């Protein structure tokens, strides 16, 4: 009887540990409506390009006329980062590497000038191609199946 009561208390604690973050994510999810609208408005007509990095394979949506692109993660990258619901905790370097690699693979001499989280596991980067020389934290390496050939 005591073992059953202890197990019930343990299950109750585990349930609360799962329920609290879930309810918080639902609250945070409603705050992200503006981001969803922005993403849809700016990127819904753009076809993604897969870009492999040292972290994972990402989808890059480029809008050259605006000098900005959005980088979406795959499920694997979500696990690398801890799959958090906190946009601020999403690791920028993972996404910036994908953005830089994409620009290199497209043959453009551009540099990333700004980057910010749009939603969980989605970042937008502004880039500048006017300088003529790419400024990147990574070296170009060919990746099979990624980017235009």
N, C-alpha and C positions, 0 to 999 in steps of 0.2 A: 504494500500500500504506500509506504514512504517512497519507494522507487518511482511509482507512478506519479506521485505529487511532484517529486523533483523533476521528472521528465516534462510534466506539464508546465512547470515554471520555466524550464529551459526553452521549451517551444514558444512560450509567451514572449520571452526576451528576444528570441530569434525573429519572431513575427514583428515585433516592434522595431527591430533594427532594419528590417526590410521595408516596413510600412512608412516609416518616417521619411527616408529619402524619396520614396515613390510619391508620396503626397507633396513633397517639396518640388519635385520635378514637374508635377502637374501644375503647380502654381507658377513655376518659372516658365513653363511651356506657354501659358497664356500671355506672358509678358513678351514673348518672342514674335508676336503676330506681325509687327512692323518689319522684322527681319525677313520673314517668309514673303511678305508683300514685296520688299525690295529685291530679294533674290529672284522671285518670279518675274518682276518687271524688267530686271536687267539681264537675266541669264536664261530665260525659258526658251529662247529661240537659238541658243548656242549649243552646238554639238560638242560633247566632251571629248578630250583626248586623254588616253591613259598614259601616265608617266610613272616609271618605276624609280624608286629612290632606295637609299640604304635602309629606310624604315619600312616601306611598303609600296604598293601601287596606288596612285591617286588619280582622280579625274580632274582635269583642268578645263575650265570654261573661259575662253579668251574673248575679250571685246577690244580689238585693236583700236577702233575709232575713239575709245574712251581711255586707252592706255591703262586698262585694269583687267584683272582676271580673278576668277574664283577657283579655289582649290577645295575639293571635296575628298574626304577620306574614305577608305574602304573599311570593312569590319575589322581587318587585321590591325590597322592603325588605331582604331578605337581601343582595342585590347592593349596595345603598347602603351597608350596614354592613361589607361585605367578606366576607360569608358565612363567618364564623369558627365553629369548633367550641368556642370558649371562651365559656362563658356570661357570665363577668364582662365580656367585651369587647362584649357586646350593648348598643347605645346606648339608655339609659333614656329620654331625651327623645323619641325617635321614638314609643315606646310610650305614654308619659304623655300626649302630645298626643292620641293616639287615645282614651285613656281619658277625658280631659277633654272632648273634643269629643262623645263618646258621652253623657256625663252632661248636657251642654248640650242636645243634640238630644232627649233624653228629657224635657226640661223640669224636671229636678230641680235644686234649689239645693244642690249638693254641692261638696265640695273633696276632693282627693286628700290623704291623710294619710301614706301609706306605699306604697312600691313595691319589688319585688324580683324578680329573674330566677328563674323556675321551671325553665326549660330554654333551650336555644339558641333565640332568637327568640320566646320566650314570657315575658311578664311578668304578675305579679299585682299589683293595686293595691287597697288598702283605701281606702274613702272615708267621709266623714262628711256627713250631710245635716241635722244638727241646728241649724246656725248660721243658716240662713235665707238666707245670701248665698253665692253661688258664689265660690270663689277659684280662678282659672284663669290660666294663663300665655298663653292664646289667646283670641281674640275669636270669638264665635259667627258662623259664616257658613253659609248654607244650602248643602248638598251634594246634588246630584241623586242619588237612588237610595240614599242612605245613611241608615240609622236609620229609626225609625218615622215615619210621616207624620201 
